[in-house]
Amino acid sequence: MLISLNKIKQYVGSIPVSDEKLVQLIGSRLVEVEGVMDMAEKYRGAYLANVVTCEDIPGTHLHLCQIDAGPELNQKFSTLDSGLVQIVCGAPNVREGIIAVWLTPGSIVPDTFGGENFVLGSRKLRGYESFGMLAGPDELGLSSDHKYIAEVDESLGRPGDALAEVFDLNDKILDIENKSLTHRPDTFGLIGFAREVSGILGQKFSGPVSFDQTVDGLSDEISIEIADEKLCPRYSACLVNVSDLNLANPVSPEFSDLYPMTKDSVLLAKSGINSVSPIVDATNLTMLELGQPLHAFDYDKFVKIGGLGYAKIIVRAARSGEKLTLLDGKTIELNSNDIVITSNDIPVALAGATGGESTKIDGSTTRILLESATFSLYNLRKTQMAHGIFSEAITRFTKGQPAVNTIPAIKDCLAKLGVKSGAELRFADSLKQDLSEIQVSVKVSEINQLLGSHYDQTLIIQTLENVGFKVTSDSENLLVTAPLWRTDIHIKEDIIEEVGRLLGFDNLPLSLPVRPFVGAKKNAMFELKTTLRNLLSLELGFNEVLTYSFISKKLLERVGENTEDAYEITNSISPELQLFRTSITPSLLEKVRENQKAGFADFSLYEMNQVTRKSLGLISDQTPKMQHHLAVVSTADYYYSKQILENLADKLGLNFEIQAFTDGEASGYFEPKRAAKILLSGTQIGCLGELKNSIKTALKLKEVSSLELDLESLLGQKSSDKRNKEFSRFPAVNRDLTVKISEEKPFALVENAILEVLKAQPSLICHLTATSIYQAEGSDTKNLSFHLNFASTEKTLLSEEISAIMNSISKSLEKIGGEII
């Protein structure tokens, strides 16, 4: 956003500090200033000049002109007996009697200032000496119009006047960083910005515009219907005849498309807005000053489309598949997030973004319908992204325009259009939002305690009243009423922040708060994550990543997760980031795809972060309940992820149980036969396994497996130090056995059947290691081989005792349909 410092000074009045100090104060107390452009230097050497004579140069499109640039400049640059300055110009509109803009020899063409810095001189063209040039709007950096030279009305200045003086170009333009004003739509207008500057300087601001909501002449020629008040809290409109407006006439009918060189058009140019026409310029000037965008329809075209004889305005959500041709001639397909203005339900404009070609104002327009409304900032952000529209209007709407602005904006625009005395103005207004003011109670002691300040009550009240707040006091209790344009004020901390900001956070005492000198309590989750990070990164060599907590709906659908259980982000920063993720694995799978595509084969990625879903419910402050998860994704099979789990168990001193998915049980994005549930103390806390082939195909992945755990379930669990290994001083028994079992029976079932027997033996230390899995082609059984090592801690086992143990294992396996071969 570009802000004219001269306009700010005009609204504020007396400014007791230098420009440099003022910019510094704005940067520290209101908004980040990304740059300051001194326009005076840019237009040094630009003057008004009267074209006295103009003759065609035979055989060319050029004209030989003599200009009057005032006595001083004429004397400096003239070589003619007439005392005038000679110029060769090729513009079609150059002619005797006009006031043009002359760039003198030695000056820099403004449009190249700060870049190429093209310096003009005197040179011969077609044999004629030409001094400098008569500049067009594009060369002046005011417009893209290259067809004509700029023409200035003689009432604005005389030959020899500096262009910068005539059009207030002795100005500094502040380049403002918009994002830091996201919740302050009032500061997106020059008046609101000036109000804040006044408050920063400790001066009371007197606004030049009234916020009176009353209108005369409610019309039956306009009806307004708002289908959903969340999409459009207020819609106001006014019908006015073009003949009742004092519109500026073109300089000449022959050059009706000539750029209007006026003070208003130059102000728009300084603010980065193109001049279009007197009516459109008036709406843009109002937007520039108040921050409230407006749109002007051709009323008769609007009515004709609706076919009712009057304007029936319906504001509604667009229907998927509807199409609309915009002002620039581009036809777009609408979606359900768009808001449309319709004439009797036929779309004619994309609300908050741009008008439609069908109701465009042109030379045949006799009546205009002025629109001033406020729309859902969340929907308009989606519209902005979906259709790539980043206009000045939609930028302001996406900050959340207050409903109080609509009527004052129409009145201000009508004043700029020069409504004639006695003109009939017909208004319509539909308000779906309460315009009552917000009141907040706060104590002076609370303000000083939170800020660490010593401000007295008088200073606090004056500071707030300077920027439009109303304050009543009872002892040290303050009742603060926020102005209707301050939609960001809700709680007492907002008021405290306002006091601190306006008086300067940098002016607060630099003293540390007094507190007991005791160590902070350790955060159990932080400690757990540190332990896991040391294992996964330092010991196992895995790569930790940090991905967005927001993911696309398409990704969740591809991995088969329930999108209805995911929270949707109302004002998402991108169409691809509209849901809060319910698990971390899908985010990591996207990174696996990128790395596999780049040629990396063997790697593991992990992330520890928060997830949530609707089924978890809400916490006491009515915000979603969050869970901390760990997800590890590897370009390997099920057994690799299982080994990672075993490493985690050893590190944390926990005993995880692995349990197969039963037939028909939902396994999410995991392949049921190659995945398992992870249990701790009988409660499922996660899953591990290989991905379904359909998901790997959809995401274009090669072999990949995943492990995801709920970390909060690990907190408070009693752990054993597995680094202290129990051992026996008696001889160990080693046995190898192969179990034949149906191919449908999972490995874990066989493993658990063996371990149950061994763990049931008193004073027995055992280790079971899987050595191979074999299945003959076409066979419906498989052979699972194990190496068994066990020993007693009390004595040397006798052969009878060993045989009994092995027999017990055989019986345990028979119960599940297996046999030792």
NORBEL-V819060 format. One record per helix or strand of 2 or more residues. SS is the DSSP state (hx for helix, st for strand). FROM is the first residue (numbers start at 1). LEN is the number of residues. If there is no record, write none. Layout:
<<SS & FROM & LEN> <SS & FROM & LEN>>
This chain:
<<st & 2 & 3> <hx & 5 & 8> <hx & 19 & 11> <st & 33 & 6> <hx & 39 & 4> <st & 46 & 11> <st & 63 & 6> <hx & 71 & 7> <st & 85 & 5> <st & 99 & 5> <hx & 110 & 3> <st & 122 & 4> <st & 128 & 4> <st & 133 & 2> <st & 151 & 2> <hx & 163 & 4> <st & 172 & 5> <hx & 178 & 4> <hx & 185 & 4> <hx & 190 & 11> <st & 222 & 5> <st & 234 & 8> <hx & 242 & 3> <hx & 253 & 3> <st & 260 & 2> <hx & 263 & 8> <hx & 278 & 13> <st & 294 & 5> <hx & 299 & 8> <st & 311 & 7> <st & 323 & 4> <st & 331 & 3> <st & 339 & 5> <st & 346 & 5> <st & 354 & 3> <hx & 357 & 3> <st & 367 & 8> <hx & 377 & 11> <hx & 392 & 6> <hx & 405 & 13> <st & 426 & 6> <st & 439 & 5> <hx & 444 & 8> <hx & 457 & 9> <st & 470 & 5> <st & 477 & 5> <hx & 492 & 12> <hx & 505 & 3> <hx & 524 & 16> <st & 543 & 2> <st & 550 & 2> <hx & 553 & 6> <hx & 563 & 3> <st & 579 & 2> <hx & 585 & 13> <st & 604 & 8> <hx & 614 & 3> <st & 627 & 8> <hx & 638 & 15> <st & 657 & 4> <st & 670 & 11> <st & 683 & 9> <hx & 693 & 6> <st & 705 & 6> <hx & 711 & 4> <st & 733 & 10> <hx & 747 & 14> <st & 764 & 11> <st & 781 & 12> <hx & 799 & 17> <st & 819 & 2>>
